[in-house]
Amino acid sequence: MKKEDFVCSKPDCTFAITGTCLESIDDPTRNCPHLKTAEKSSPVVIEGDSGEEFEAPTDSARQFSSSLELGLQDVARLMRSRYAKLVGILGQVEAGKTCLFTSLYLQLTGRHLCPQYRFVVSDTLLGFEQRARHLRDWSQGGVPDQIVDHTQLGHSRSPAFLHLALQDAHGIRHDLLLPDLPGEWTTRLLSDASTAERFTFLSRSDIVVIVLEAPKFANPRTRNNAITDATHLLARLADDIHLPKSIPIVLAVTKCDETEGQIPAELNRVADVVSGHGYSVATVALAAFPTRNAQIPTGFGIDTLLAHLTSACLRPEDSSTPSFDGADRSYLKARGH
């Protein structure tokens, strides 16, 4: 039977979509007490607005969201209900931003990061699945021509967000909001300072990740342009977007399978520029889906990146300030969750 033929009574379980059991049970179709075949699962009784009870379709026992992505209003509503860490992410076309999201999602749902991190739920589950669909069809015969689709936004001025909730080894829940922006936004920002207004949401971030490609910094023919673009982007963040100095910056160096898992020395110059602007900085080597070096595992560096994202703390001055449309970030009441 297919995974779609099963229904789980456990709230937020995504088995019917991902095939992954939240209880980490081997062969859940046989051994999980919460999983039933669709025809055997009992109906769910729901009370309507009028107080009248009715039987809902069995699938309603699965309480995950069907959203592909969240807009600013959706993000504001989520922040009103619980504290969520907003992760600002910038990077030029094909730098590997969407691959990074997809690898993070697959590493969590595939339980490859246990016991340090466990997947809890996503309000944009279908959005992640849509981005991962090429990988679902990945056979041993080779890598697909395009691992993930290029990001395109329907609205030219508003970012779209992905949501991911995970639990760390201490049992603390972390809700992450990840903007999946087209690389063209970052490229345009480099040449046109007036587009900085698109990135005003970054001032509400807990951490900013700048995605840079390792091969461009390692290749003598491209390294000078790569360094120039990176330092120019940092100047835009500081001078035009006015990113608060209290927000830490992570340089996420992707495609490190092409540099033997190492961060090119030229990235030290970029890190020095970040520090020169007054920001704290960390550099992480990553290889979301290695294609050039069999010794580099899939999802290389994702756990290190997550350590930075989950340790990012709410800035003291933000504990009582609004986010986006005046929504409380619900920091204190959500801190223990």
N, C-alpha and C positions, 0 to 999 in steps of 0.2 A: 504494500500500500504506500501511497505517497504521503509526505508529511502534511500536505494540505487536507488529507482525509481525517486528521486528528484535531481534537479541540482540547485545550488545557484549561482546567478550572482555576489555576493559579493566576491571580491578577498580574498583568503586564508580561505574561509569558509570550515569547515570540516564536515558539517552535514551529507553528504552521507556516511561517515565512522563512525563518533562517535555518530551521532544522536543529537548532541548538537548545538544549534543555537548561533552564535556569538553575536546576538542582545539580547540574554536572553529573547526571546519571548516564552510565554507558547503556546504550540501546534503550532509550526512554520509552519507545513504543511497546516494550515488553515489561520494563521494570519501574516506570514512573507511576505512582498511584494517582497523580493528578491528570494524566493524559488518557483520554477516551476517544474511541472512534466516533465520528460525527453522529452516526445513527444510534449509538449507545448512550451518548451524553444526555443528561436530563435537561429539560428546558429551564431557562432562567426567568424568575418572576420579577417584574419591575413595576414599581408604583408610578403611575403617570401623574401629570400635574393636577389632575382633578381628584387624585386620591384613589382612583380605580386601578386595581392590579390587573396585569395582563402578562401573557407569556411572550417573552422576546425570543428571537432566533437564537439558537445555541451559540453562534459565533460571538454574541454579545458578552460572553464570559471572558473573552479576550479584551482587555481594556487598553490596548496600545492605540496610539493615535495613527490616523491614516495620512497625516500631513506630509507633503513632500519637503516643505521648508517653512520657516517662520518669517513673518515681516516684523517691522518695528513695533506695531501694536500688539502682535502675538508675544513678542519678547517682553514688552511692558507688563502684559497680563501674567506671564510666568514669573517675572520678578516680584510681582505683588504677592504671589502665593508662597514663594520660597526664594532663598538666596541662590542665585546662579552666577557663575563666574563667566564674564564676557571676555573672550579671547580675540583680540584684534589680530588679523592675519593679512599680510601684504606680500606680494610677489608678482613678478612679471609673467607673461604668457609662457606656459609650459615649464614653469619653475618647479612644479610638482605639488601645488597646494591641494588640489582635489585628490591626488593620489595619497597624500598625507592623511586627509580625512578618512578616505576609504580604508587605508591600511589600519588606522587607529580603530575604526569600527570593526573590521574583520578580526583584528588581534583580540579585541575584547569579547566579541560574540563567539569567537572560536576558542575561548578560554586559554589562549596562549600566554596571557599575562597573569594568570593565577599563580600564587595566592596574593600577589601585590595588588592587583586590580581585578575587579569583577564587574561585568556588565550588569546594569540594573534595568534601564529602560531608555527608550528614545521617543520623543514627541515627533520626530521626523524619520521614523523607521523606514518608510517607503522611499524617502529621499536618499537615505544611505543605500538602500537596496538598488535603487535606480542607478546610482553611481557605480555600484559594484557588479552590475549585470554582466559586463564583459568578462570579469574574473570568474563568475559562476560557470562560464562556458570554457574556461581555460583548460585545455587538455595537456597531456604530457608531450604532445607533438610540437609545442612551441608557444611562444608568447603572442597574445593577440596584437594586431597592428596598432591598436589604440586601447590602452588599458582602461582608461576612464574618458568620458566625454568632456570636451572643452566646456567650461562654465559659461553660460549665457544668462543674463538677467532680463526679464520682461520689462522691468522698470529701470530707467536709465540713471536714476538718482538715489534709489533706496537699496540698501543691502539686503540680502536674504541670508537667513541663519539656519544652521543645523543644530539640533539639540542632542546631547548625549549625557546620560547619567551613569556614574560608576561608583563603586564602593572600594575604598582602599583597605589595606591590611588591618587598619585599626577600626574598621567598621563605619567609617565616616563617609557619607554620601557626598559626591561632588557633581553638581549639574553644570555642564559646560555648554556655552553658546558659541558656535563657530561660524563666522561669516564666510560664505563661499563666494568670493568676489571674482569677477573676470580679471585676468591678468592685464587686460587693456586699461583697467582703471589705474593700476599702478604705473604702467608705462605712460599713460596720459599725464599723470601727476608729475612725472619727471620733467615733462616739457611745458606744462601749463599749470602754474600755481593756483589759478582760479578754480581748478577742480578740487581743491583741498576741502571745500565745503561738503563734498560727498563723504568725507572721512571724519566728520565731527563726532560720530558715535564712538570713535576710538578714545575720546576723552573719558568715556565711562568704562573703559576696559580695565581689567585687573592685570592683564599682561598683554604685550604685543609680540607677535611672532613674525619675523621677516624671513621669508623663504628665499634662499639663494642656492644656485646650482654649483656643486663642487667642481665639475669638469670645466666650467667657464673660468674659474679662478686658478685651476691647475694648468690650463693650456696657455702657453706664452703668447699665442695669437689673440686671445680673447680676454686675458686677465686684466689688462689695463682698463678696458671698457667696463668690465664687470665691477672693478673697484670704484671707478668713477660713478657708475649708476648707483651702486650701493651707498656711497657717501653722499651723493646728491639726494637720494631718498631720505636718508637720515636728517639732512638739512631741512627738507620739506616737513618732516614730522615735527622737528623742533621749532622751526621759524614760521611755517604757514599753517600747519594743523594745530600747533601749540600743544602738543602732547605733554601732559604734566610730567615733571621729572620723577615723580614718585612711582610711575608705572615702569616695571622692569621690562627689558627687551631681550628676547631670545633670537639668536641667529640660527635658524633651522637650515642646516646645510644638506641639501638633498642629493640623491644620485651618487652617494659615496661608494657604491659598489664599483664605480669607475675610477676611484682613487684609492683602492685597496682598503676601504673603510676608514681612511684618514681624512682629516680636515686640512685642505691646502693652507700652507703657511701664510698666504696672502690674506686670509680671513682675519689674521691678527691685526692687520692695518685697519680693517673695517671695525673690529671690536674696539680698537683704540679711539676711533672716531665716535662711536656710541658713548664711550666713557667721557670723551671730550665735551660732548653735549650735556653731560650731567646725569646720564641714565646708568643704572646698573645693567650689566650685560652678561649673558651666558651663551655659549656656542655648543650646538648639539649636532653630531654626525648622524645622518639618516640615510636609509635605503629602503623605501617603502616596498618596492617590488623589484629586487635585484635582477638584472638581465645580463650583466657582464662578468660577474664573479660568483661562482658556485659556492665559494667559502663564506660569502656574506648571507646570513639568513634573511628570509622575508620579514619585514617589519623591524629591521635593524635600527636601533636607537629610539623606537617608539616608547619604550618604558622610561627611558631617560627624559624624553620630552614630556611625558605625562607627569613625571616627578616635578618638573618645573610648573606645569599647569595647575596641578593640585596644591602645590605649596604657595601659589600666588595668593596673597592675602588682600582683603579689602582695605583700601587706604583709610586711615583714621578719619580724614576729613569727609569721607563718603558715607560713614555709618548712619548719618541722618539726612543725607541729601538725596533728592529724587533722581530717577533714571528715566530718560526719554520723555514720557508724557506725564511725569510726576509720580510714577509708580515707585513705592518703597522697595528697596532691594531686599527687605526682609532678612537682613543679615543676622541680627541677634537671635531672632526666634528660630532661624533655620540652622544656626551654627552647629547644633549638635546632631543634625540629621545626616 
